[in-house]
Amino acid sequence: MEYISTRGNYNKVCAAEAIRLGMVPEGGLFVPESVPALGLEEIISNKDLNYQEIAVWIFEKFLTDYTREEIEKSAAAAYSKENFPVDNVTPLVKLDDNTYILELWHGPTAAFKDLALQVMPYLLVIAAEKSEINDEIVILVATSGDTGKAALEGFKDVEGVKIIVFYPEDGVSHVQKDQMNTTGGSNTEVVSLKGNFDDCQNAVKEIFSDKDFKEKMKRNSYQFSSANSINWGRLLPQLVYYFSAYFQLLNSGAIEAGENVNISVPTGNFGNILSAYYASEMGLPVEKFICASNDNNVLTDFLNTGEYNINREFKKTISPSMDILISSNLERFLFEITGHDSDKINKWYNDLKQTGSFKIDKNTLNKIKEKFVGEFSFEYEAKAAVKSSYEKYNYLIDPHTAVGIDSLSKYRSKTDDYTTAVVDSTASPYKFSRAVLESLKNENITKDEYRIIEELNDLTGFEIHRAIAGLEEKETLHKRNCKKDEVKSELEDILEL
């Protein structure tokens, strides 16, 4: 298995090299040269595997330069009971006869990013060893909230790696901010940025493509990599839980072998839903993908019209991890759906850089519409979904999951398609307790977030996730702050360049 650039501007590389580099040095993203096709018989024959075993099975298809022992050790360490203290790493909860919630937040930081970022450090360290790299690897992360803490937790105290996280100062929840800023470890740095997530992401991407800065890094025995979903090592682990979800449906009798399902994914950066698409390209039976957005509905508009336009108001919402206008992984998806047409990708993304928008051709749009549906939720609709989920099913959800549920409901109302559906639940409701409690009580609440957590627990009895219990008492260890045009100088200061 080799990996190629979405922009046709780089030589083929092995999996270890793609993971080590993070993104294509000349611009673009690494994708597998071809997606391994699995027959239905092979897929169904693995329905009784546990999560670690499913991970090994899928990883081996893509990480052909890793040994089975390396993959098994990585999966065993990442998906241990210590990291995921539940019977199934990603439990599937039945909401009604044809709606199931895939709980992806039982890891160390209460967010779905843990499922990739607990295993990625092992994959990256092995990649560096295979490449005989002696430089210290510097992981640069731009986060809209969840990736930051998950990456910090995954890479904390990993030898030969330093991790630096940038987050929008006013674009994450109080709990998310505290989770990041209280992280220990001798190799962790956290910087708040005066701007939004796209500012963070753009700054990181620009540094990755700055040849002079990378040369300066090299002279000081550093090299960059990424833990964002631009790195294939972040995206690949997310395929695993879609196979796990299908097997749970199959083993519970909810579906028959080979029966198609629909998947609703609340997403801003398009990585999580892209992983589901890759799983379906391998052979997982999926009928429709519902791409669920919040008020920043650039993806909804794109999937409906074929025009991707970021020239619009950026809105801060109660689902901040989706407050994104530049969806990095859309580039990978368009490369796949066009049959690896790098000329189109270069044109579209040059247009995006120059004008803030691009429009795809009608044939490509029609091909996308065969499988993908774009829906979005206004904030009041997400709040209503939180409330109705609790009142109707006695099930507590966070505002991102609420967008996934509401978007599925809208799709069903329009199409009358009640195919068995899986909705990704991407975070514990306690990560966004203010929004959840306000939704349940239909009122604005001004009290401290930790008092809100206590009240939400008293009201619902829903267990407080271990990542949040006791967080208030932890010491703040990171206090760096910079403007969006100061990211490079901040890095120079941190790395003493």
PyMOL commands that set and color helices and strands:
alter all, ss='L'
color gray80, all
select helices_A, chain A and resi 15-21+40-45+51-62+68-78+114-117+120-130+146-155+174-181+197-208+211-219+232-252+271-282+298-305+320-322+330-337+342-355+362-369+379-393+399-415+429-441+449-460+471-473+484-495
alter helices_A, ss='H'
color red, helices_A
select strands_A, chain A and resi 2-5+13-14+30-32+92-96+99-103+136-142+161-168+188-194+222-226+261-266+286-293+307-309+357-359+372-376+421-425+480-483
alter strands_A, ss='S'
color yellow, strands_A
deselect
rebuild
show_as cartoon
